[in-house]
């Protein structure tokens, strides 16, 4: 999870450099993020199926191999097409590793699931915090973004070699003949769609901050790379602390209720931060505390609400969530070029507001199931 975060969230710091090195604009950056999302979307769905068919261990292995290939490709990418292909493969690896993690934790641990899932995703936040600040400093000192990707490839290869002897049970492997019938019934459940959009608009708000916050700061306030990356690192640092404690809060007050209240606070802080200008940047960073609990806690409840085909349901929900994220990343890239970076950045709190509406719909329907 730490390495996944370093590979996924460093691109937010790199975006201004991508634009310079490949002579592209924000719309083309949006296209790159879309290509990345397509890889993530398609293989999240495939990964959910593979977890049930083959087991998480093989999905992990495929993910690690994809990551090493992609990171080496980014290191050697001196043309925009090679860059796009490498980003696509990178997101294949990210999706396979993520779906394997998110589907095996709820069944390996029968109690304190919110705590354990949040602690696992705390490692993701830790990786994000480390890479945001470290990469900003390294870039400021003249280290190439390609060299940083090469270092990540070496780390992924090392962890992969340590992971190979680890034994994981095939807890989701399909065993009964009527499994396809149960899958078809899944799509008749309105909660599936509430989850898709609650998570989708939230994921864009989180990933949109990671992808566009540095660009927003530099374009709006003309900060240098070291100073602008500080605010993003602060966001993910506070976000990481929220992951560390958020699971305990969710266990005490209820999973969905905790998510709902946290998102409302995050929305208020985010809008306040944007409206206050430069002095509000730190408030946007602080909002990361209230982002933190959302994704892992919602994912934990999927296995509680959809007791049959839990891995498949998780795959479907995350797939559509990623599709929503992909579309909105295209939209914000387009808006940056056409209405300005400052106004376009409001799309993030708007997405938080939409997510809150769907989380509330879930809360009204699953009070006795997922809380």
Secondary structure, DSSP 8 states (H G I E B T S, - for coil): -HHHHHHHHTHHHHHHHHHHHHT--HHHHHHHHHHHHHHHHHHHHHHHHHHHHT-HHHHHHHHHHHHHHHHHHHHT--SHHHHHHHHHHHHHHHHHHHHHHHHHHHHH--SSHHHHHHHHHHHHHHHHHHHHHHHHHHHHTT--HHHHHHHHHHHHHHHHHHHTT-----TT----TTHHHHHHHHTT-HHHHHHHHHHHHHHHHHHHHHHHHHHHHHHHH---HHHHHHHHHHHHHHHHHHHHHHHHHHHHH-HHHHHHHHHHHHHHHHHHHHHTGGGGHHHHHHTHHHHTTHHHHHHHHHHHH--SSHHHHHHHHHHHHHHHHHHHHHHHHHHHHHH-HHHHTHHHHHHHHHHHHHHHHHHHH-TTT--
